[in-house]
Amino acid sequence: MKTWRVRDRKLLYSTPRITLYRETVELPDGRIVDDYEQFDMKDFAIIFAQTTDGRVICERQYKHGLRKETLTLPGGQIEDGEDPLMAAQRELLEETGYSSGDWRPLGRFKTHANQGGATVYYFEARHCRLTAAPASGDLEDIQIELFPGAAVTAAARNGEFGVVADLAAIMLATMGNS
């Protein structure tokens, strides 16, 4: 497979959360596409976290992109220059009050194959213990819920998780465990 050649790139719009570009690209067969949009967003981490008794730490919260309340997994934005694992550890503690000394990376993936987006880093945190009060300071009002593993996969199958990044984390953490 041959790569596409970027002939021109124009910044269309930029905020601290999203940047939009329009590219002119040349395909391997010589065709030119002059309106190929690309966007960049801040990278983020998602954590499949289990307590010492094996329950999965979930959050119930309103997500404005969905325009409804949904189940999610802990996670959030990676700050500029921040190590993804450190960000995951920080987000788990801030959002849930839980921490762990047993972390395993589950992979990293781009959120959109053609337009770019962000890179999402997936982690599993085992043997989590409640060590502080949640203090996310985010816009969301978060309700923490603990689910047995089978209940999390059932909730995922039933559509209770509305964000594909959370479904991917559940799948990555439970593949081979079912």
C-alpha positions in Angstrom: 0.0 0.0 0.0 1.3 3.4 -0.9 0.8 6.4 1.3 -1.0 9.6 0.3 1.1 12.7 -0.2 0.0 15.9 1.5 0.5 18.8 -1.0 -1.0 21.6 1.2 -2.4 22.0 4.6 -4.5 25.0 5.8 -5.5 25.7 9.4 -9.3 26.3 9.4 -10.1 26.5 13.1 -8.3 26.0 16.4 -9.3 26.0 20.1 -7.5 24.4 23.1 -9.7 21.3 22.5 -9.8 20.8 18.7 -7.9 21.9 15.6 -9.4 21.6 12.1 -7.4 21.5 8.9 -8.1 21.2 5.2 -5.6 19.3 3.2 -4.9 18.9 -0.5 -3.7 15.3 -0.9 -2.4 13.4 -3.8 -3.5 9.7 -4.1 -1.0 7.0 -5.3 -2.8 7.0 -8.7 -2.2 10.7 -9.1 -5.7 12.0 -8.3 -5.9 15.2 -6.2 -8.4 15.7 -3.4 -8.4 19.3 -2.4 -10.9 19.3 0.5 -9.7 16.5 2.8 -10.5 17.5 6.4 -8.4 16.5 9.3 -8.8 17.2 13.0 -6.6 17.0 16.0 -7.9 16.6 19.6 -6.1 16.1 22.9 -5.1 12.5 23.6 -6.9 10.7 26.4 -6.8 7.6 28.6 -9.5 5.2 29.5 -9.2 2.8 32.5 -10.8 -0.6 33.0 -10.4 -0.6 36.8 -11.3 -3.4 39.2 -11.5 -3.3 43.0 -9.8 -5.8 45.2 -12.9 -8.0 45.1 -13.1 -7.9 41.3 -15.8 -5.3 40.8 -15.4 -2.9 37.8 -15.4 0.8 38.7 -17.9 2.5 36.4 -19.3 6.1 36.2 -22.8 7.2 35.4 -22.8 10.7 34.0 -24.4 13.0 31.4 -22.4 13.2 28.2 -23.3 16.2 26.1 -22.2 14.7 22.8 -24.8 11.9 23.4 -27.3 14.3 24.9 -28.1 11.8 27.6 -26.9 10.0 30.7 -24.7 6.9 30.1 -22.4 4.5 31.8 -18.7 5.2 31.2 -15.3 4.1 32.5 -13.0 6.4 34.3 -10.7 8.4 32.0 -9.8 11.8 30.7 -7.5 14.1 28.8 -3.7 13.7 28.8 -2.1 17.0 29.5 0.6 18.3 27.2 3.9 16.5 28.1 2.1 14.1 30.5 2.9 10.4 30.4 -0.3 8.5 29.4 0.0 6.1 32.4 0.5 9.0 34.8 -2.6 10.7 33.3 -4.6 7.4 33.7 -3.5 7.2 37.3 -4.4 10.8 38.0 -7.8 10.5 36.2 -8.8 7.4 38.1 -8.0 9.0 41.5 -9.6 12.4 40.6 -12.8 10.9 39.2 -13.3 8.0 41.5 -11.1 8.3 44.6 -9.6 4.9 43.7 -5.9 4.1 43.2 -3.9 1.0 42.2 -0.3 -0.2 42.2 -1.1 -2.8 39.6 -1.4 -1.3 36.1 -1.3 -3.0 32.7 -1.4 -1.2 29.3 -4.1 -2.5 26.9 -3.0 -0.6 23.8 -3.4 2.7 22.1 -5.5 3.5 19.1 -6.4 6.5 16.9 -10.1 7.6 17.4 -10.7 8.2 13.7 -8.9 6.3 10.9 -9.4 8.8 8.1 -9.7 12.2 9.8 -7.3 11.8 12.7 -8.8 12.9 16.0 -7.0 11.8 19.2 -5.0 8.9 20.4 -6.8 6.9 23.2 -4.5 5.0 25.6 -6.2 2.0 27.3 -5.1 0.7 30.7 -6.3 -1.9 33.2 -5.9 -1.2 36.9 -6.3 -4.1 39.2 -6.7 -4.3 43.0 -8.0 -0.8 43.2 -8.6 0.6 46.7 -10.6 3.7 47.7 -7.9 6.1 48.9 -9.5 9.5 48.6 -12.7 11.3 47.9 -13.4 11.9 44.2 -12.4 15.5 43.2 -12.5 15.7 39.4 -13.3 19.3 39.1 -14.8 18.5 35.7 -18.0 19.8 34.3 -19.6 16.4 34.8 -21.6 15.2 37.8 -20.3 11.7 38.3 -22.0 8.9 40.1 -19.6 5.9 40.9 -21.1 2.4 40.4 -19.3 -0.9 41.0 -20.3 -3.8 38.8 -19.3 -7.5 38.9 -17.4 -8.3 35.6 -20.3 -10.2 34.0 -22.7 -7.3 34.7 -20.3 -4.9 32.9 -20.2 -7.0 29.8 -24.0 -7.4 30.0 -24.4 -3.6 30.3 -22.2 -3.2 27.3 -24.3 -5.6 25.2 -27.5 -3.9 26.4 -26.3 -0.5 25.1 -25.8 1.1 28.6 -22.4 2.3 27.6 -22.9 5.0 24.9 -19.3 5.7 23.9 -17.3 3.3 21.7 -14.0 4.1 23.5 -15.5 2.6 26.7 -16.7 -0.5 24.8 -13.2 -0.9 23.3 -11.7 -0.8 26.8 -14.1 -3.4 28.1 -13.4 -5.6 25.1 -9.6 -5.2 25.5 -9.7 -6.0 29.2 -12.0 -9.0 29.0 -10.8 -10.7 25.7 -9.7 -14.2 26.7 -11.3 -13.9 30.1 -14.7 -15.0 29.1 
